[in-house]
Amino acid sequence: MSEPIQPTTPAAPPAPPPAVAAPAPPPPMVLEGAAAIEAGLPVEAMKTRLAALFPNAVARTAENQRLAAERSARFLALLKERFGVDPDAVNHPLVPRAHHFALAQALRDELGYSQYVTVCASHWLAAKTKTGDDPEHFEVATVLRSVGAGSHHAAWRVRLELGEDLDSLVPLFAGADWQEREQFDLVGVTFKGHPDLRRLMMPDEWEGHPLRKDYAIDTRCAPWR
């Protein structure tokens, strides 16, 4: 005789997906600010509306702009009076190599530029210019930033002739460590006094510096080529 058929329990229906909470509405201040912006309305009229809605924010913005202008003026005065650098130079002011570390230290200790933002090195091949022959060289741009009210960026460049190095800013800013290593690795600039100057992105056995202008674009890069 065959086994009796056992009754089966129907499978439970799948659980409904968890409810997704509706996004919270924007705060009233955001809605009011958005309402002040109207297509076709003159900019000054919109500024007037926003100033009426948020008088404290407008006052804070004006104060930050005033403090930032003061910091900028003090930075330019420092360049001119202590380091003999023309503050009206095009682009970032060009600072003598010997003053690079002292300028960064003065900006940190005297003017409150406590954040190391970036360093960027560029390689320039020999070229003929309007003023004569310009030999192959490097330029290194550094940017520091003051934090808090009146935040401002201080930026400058240093020119390096072939064979010259540049004082490391790691003793002043821990954030300079890997950034200087990157420029050493990819461009070939040497930072004097860096505590651990070695390649950062390329293998230790890599030959050359990939971001130099004389680096062959068709260089074999195993395993990709």
C-alpha positions in Angstrom: 0.0 0.0 0.0 1.2 3.4 -0.8 2.0 5.9 2.0 -0.9 8.2 2.9 -0.5 11.7 1.6 0.4 14.1 4.3 -1.3 17.5 4.4 1.1 20.4 3.5 1.1 23.7 5.2 0.8 26.6 2.7 3.8 28.7 2.4 3.7 32.0 4.3 3.3 35.0 2.0 6.5 37.0 1.5 7.0 39.8 3.9 6.3 43.2 2.5 9.3 45.4 1.8 10.2 47.7 4.6 8.6 51.1 4.2 10.8 53.8 3.0 10.5 57.0 5.0 9.6 60.0 2.9 12.4 62.5 2.7 12.2 65.3 5.3 11.0 68.6 3.9 13.7 71.3 3.5 13.9 73.6 6.5 11.9 76.8 6.3 15.0 78.8 5.8 15.9 76.9 2.7 12.4 77.3 1.2 12.4 81.0 1.9 15.8 81.4 0.3 14.7 79.5 -2.8 11.5 81.6 -3.0 13.7 84.8 -3.1 15.3 83.6 -6.3 13.1 84.3 -9.3 13.8 83.9 -13.0 14.2 87.2 -14.7 14.6 89.2 -11.4 17.6 91.4 -11.4 20.5 90.2 -9.2 20.4 93.2 -6.9 16.7 92.7 -6.3 17.4 89.0 -5.3 20.2 90.1 -3.0 17.8 92.6 -1.4 15.3 89.8 -0.8 17.9 87.5 0.7 19.3 90.2 2.9 15.8 90.9 4.3 15.3 87.2 5.0 18.7 86.4 6.4 20.2 89.6 7.8 22.6 87.7 10.1 24.0 85.5 7.2 24.5 88.6 5.1 26.4 90.3 7.9 28.6 87.2 8.5 29.4 87.0 4.8 30.4 90.7 4.7 32.6 90.2 7.8 34.3 87.1 6.3 35.0 89.0 3.1 36.5 91.9 5.2 38.7 89.5 7.2 39.8 87.6 4.0 40.8 91.0 2.4 42.8 91.8 5.5 44.6 88.5 5.3 45.3 88.9 1.6 46.8 92.4 2.2 49.0 91.1 5.0 50.2 88.2 2.8 51.1 90.6 0.0 52.8 92.9 2.5 54.8 90.1 3.9 56.0 89.1 0.4 57.1 92.6 -0.4 58.5 93.9 2.9 60.3 90.8 4.1 61.1 88.7 1.0 61.3 91.4 -1.7 58.7 89.8 -3.9 56.5 91.9 -6.2 52.9 91.3 -4.9 51.5 92.4 -8.3 53.2 89.6 -10.2 51.0 87.7 -12.7 49.6 84.4 -11.4 51.2 83.2 -8.2 54.1 85.4 -7.0 57.5 83.9 -7.8 59.5 83.5 -4.6 63.3 82.9 -4.5 64.1 79.3 -3.6 66.0 80.4 -0.5 62.9 82.0 1.0 60.5 79.1 0.4 60.7 77.6 3.9 60.8 80.9 5.7 57.8 82.2 3.9 55.7 79.1 4.8 56.8 79.4 8.4 55.9 83.0 8.6 52.5 82.4 7.1 51.8 79.6 9.6 53.2 81.2 12.8 52.4 84.9 12.2 49.3 85.0 9.9 47.5 81.8 10.8 47.8 79.8 7.6 47.5 76.4 9.4 46.3 74.1 6.6 48.6 72.7 3.9 46.4 72.6 0.8 48.6 71.4 -2.1 52.0 71.4 -3.9 52.2 71.0 -7.7 55.4 70.7 -9.6 55.7 71.4 -13.4 58.6 70.6 -15.8 59.5 73.1 -18.5 61.7 72.3 -21.4 64.2 74.8 -22.8 62.5 77.4 -25.0 63.1 80.7 -26.7 61.1 83.6 -25.2 60.7 87.3 -25.9 63.5 88.0 -23.4 65.9 85.3 -24.7 66.6 81.7 -24.2 64.9 80.1 -21.2 66.7 76.9 -20.0 65.0 73.7 -18.9 63.7 74.1 -15.3 61.0 73.2 -12.8 58.4 75.3 -11.1 56.8 74.3 -7.8 53.6 76.0 -6.6 52.5 75.8 -3.0 49.1 76.7 -1.5 48.4 77.2 2.2 45.0 78.2 3.7 43.9 79.9 6.9 41.0 78.2 8.6 37.9 79.8 10.1 36.4 83.2 9.7 38.0 85.1 6.8 39.5 82.0 5.3 42.1 82.8 2.6 44.5 81.0 0.3 48.1 82.0 0.1 49.9 80.7 -3.0 53.4 81.2 -4.5 55.8 79.6 -6.9 59.5 78.7 -6.8 61.7 78.2 -9.8 64.2 75.4 -9.7 67.1 75.0 -12.2 68.2 71.5 -13.1 69.9 69.9 -10.2 68.4 72.2 -7.5 66.3 70.9 -4.7 63.6 72.6 -2.6 63.3 72.7 1.2 60.6 70.3 2.4 57.7 71.7 4.3 57.0 68.5 6.3 58.7 70.0 9.4 55.9 72.6 9.3 53.0 70.7 7.9 52.4 67.0 8.2 50.1 67.2 5.2 53.1 67.9 3.0 54.5 64.4 3.4 52.7 62.4 0.7 52.1 65.4 -1.5 55.8 66.1 -1.8 56.5 62.4 -2.4 54.0 62.4 -5.3 55.8 65.3 -7.0 59.1 63.6 -6.5 57.7 60.4 -7.9 55.9 61.8 -11.0 57.9 65.0 -11.8 61.3 64.4 -10.3 61.6 67.3 -7.9 63.7 66.6 -4.8 62.6 68.0 -1.4 65.5 68.6 0.9 64.9 67.4 4.5 61.9 65.2 3.7 61.9 62.4 6.2 60.9 59.6 3.7 61.4 60.8 0.2 60.6 57.7 -2.0 58.1 56.9 -4.7 54.5 57.0 -3.8 52.5 55.9 -6.9 55.0 54.2 -9.2 56.9 50.9 -8.4 60.3 51.4 -6.7 62.1 50.0 -9.8 60.3 52.4 -12.2 62.6 54.4 -14.4 62.0 58.1 -15.0 59.2 60.4 -14.0 55.9 60.1 -16.0 54.8 63.7 -15.8 58.0 65.3 -17.1 57.6 66.7 -20.6 60.6 64.7 -21.8 59.0 61.4 -20.8 58.2 59.3 -23.9 54.5 58.8 -24.3 55.0 55.3 -25.7 57.1 54.1 -22.8 56.3 50.4 -22.2 54.3 50.0 -19.0 54.0 46.3 -18.1 51.6 44.6 -17.8 49.5 47.1 -19.9 51.9 47.2 -22.9 
